[in-house]
Amino acid sequence: MADAVTIAWMLCTTTTLLCELGALGAWLFSRGSPDGKVALLGGLLFFAAAVIGVVGLLILPIVLKLRRESPPLAIAVAAVLIDAAPLLVAVVARFF
């Protein structure tokens, strides 16, 4: 059970990172493009990163509780930063 939860947590983190990078690429590409479809794709990827990042953050305490050995601290911190990044960007973008 602990292995399955750990795999799910790392898949959430990896998917969040890929969605964040895709959203960033779409945003950079759409700045020079008059077509709004690329910007729409970037928004969809950013939304997916936010939702999957929340799931990853919710799974982390379960992983820490179920595993006999905690994941390395550097990996846990990096995962928290990756999973929380879309939420922080959304909050900052709301006020600026």
C-alpha positions as CSV (number, residue, x, y, z in Angstrom):
1,M,0.0,0.0,0.0
2,A,2.8,2.4,0.9
3,D,4.5,1.8,-2.4
4,A,1.3,2.5,-4.4
5,V,0.7,5.8,-2.5
6,T,4.3,6.8,-3.0
7,I,4.1,6.2,-6.8
8,A,0.8,8.2,-7.0
9,W,2.5,11.1,-5.1
10,M,5.5,11.1,-7.4
11,L,3.2,10.8,-10.5
12,C,1.2,13.8,-9.3
13,T,4.4,15.8,-8.7
14,T,5.9,14.9,-12.1
15,T,2.6,15.7,-13.9
16,T,2.3,19.0,-12.1
17,L,5.8,19.9,-13.2
18,L,5.2,19.0,-16.8
19,C,1.9,20.9,-16.9
20,E,3.7,24.0,-15.3
21,L,6.4,23.8,-18.0
22,G,3.8,23.4,-20.8
23,A,1.8,26.3,-19.5
24,L,4.9,28.5,-19.3
25,G,5.9,27.5,-22.9
26,A,2.4,28.2,-24.1
27,W,2.4,31.6,-22.4
28,L,5.7,32.5,-23.9
29,F,4.6,31.3,-27.4
30,S,1.3,33.1,-27.2
31,R,2.9,36.4,-26.5
32,G,4.0,36.7,-30.2
33,S,0.9,34.9,-31.6
34,P,-2.4,36.7,-32.3
35,D,-4.2,33.3,-32.1
36,G,-5.9,32.7,-28.7
37,K,-5.8,29.0,-29.0
38,V,-2.3,28.7,-27.6
39,A,-3.1,30.9,-24.7
40,L,-6.2,28.8,-24.0
41,L,-4.0,25.6,-24.0
42,G,-1.7,27.4,-21.5
43,G,-4.6,28.2,-19.2
44,L,-5.8,24.6,-19.4
45,L,-2.4,23.3,-18.5
46,F,-2.1,25.8,-15.7
47,F,-5.5,24.7,-14.3
48,A,-4.5,21.1,-14.5
49,A,-1.2,21.9,-12.7
50,A,-3.1,23.6,-9.9
51,V,-5.6,20.7,-9.5
52,I,-3.0,17.9,-9.7
53,G,-0.7,20.0,-7.4
54,V,-3.4,20.1,-4.7
55,V,-3.8,16.3,-5.0
56,G,-0.1,15.9,-4.6
57,L,0.0,18.1,-1.6
58,L,-2.9,16.1,-0.1
59,I,-1.1,12.8,-0.7
60,L,2.2,13.8,0.9
61,P,1.1,13.4,4.5
62,I,-0.3,10.0,3.7
63,V,3.1,9.0,2.2
64,L,4.9,10.3,5.3
65,K,2.6,8.3,7.5
66,L,2.5,5.0,5.7
67,R,6.2,4.6,4.7
68,R,8.6,3.0,7.1
69,E,11.3,5.2,5.8
70,S,10.5,8.8,4.9
71,P,11.4,10.0,1.4
72,P,14.6,12.0,1.3
73,L,14.1,15.6,2.6
74,A,15.4,17.1,-0.7
75,I,12.8,15.2,-2.7
76,A,10.0,16.1,-0.3
77,V,10.9,19.8,-0.3
78,A,11.2,19.8,-4.1
79,A,7.8,18.1,-4.4
80,V,6.1,20.6,-2.1
81,L,7.6,23.5,-4.1
82,I,6.5,22.0,-7.4
83,D,3.0,21.2,-6.1
84,A,2.5,24.5,-4.4
85,A,3.9,26.7,-7.3
86,P,0.6,26.9,-9.3
87,L,-1.3,28.0,-6.2
88,L,1.3,30.6,-5.4
89,V,1.3,31.9,-8.9
90,A,-2.5,32.1,-8.9
91,V,-2.5,34.1,-5.6
92,V,0.2,36.5,-6.8
93,A,-1.5,36.9,-10.2
94,R,-4.7,37.7,-8.4
95,F,-3.2,40.8,-6.7
96,F,-1.0,42.0,-9.6
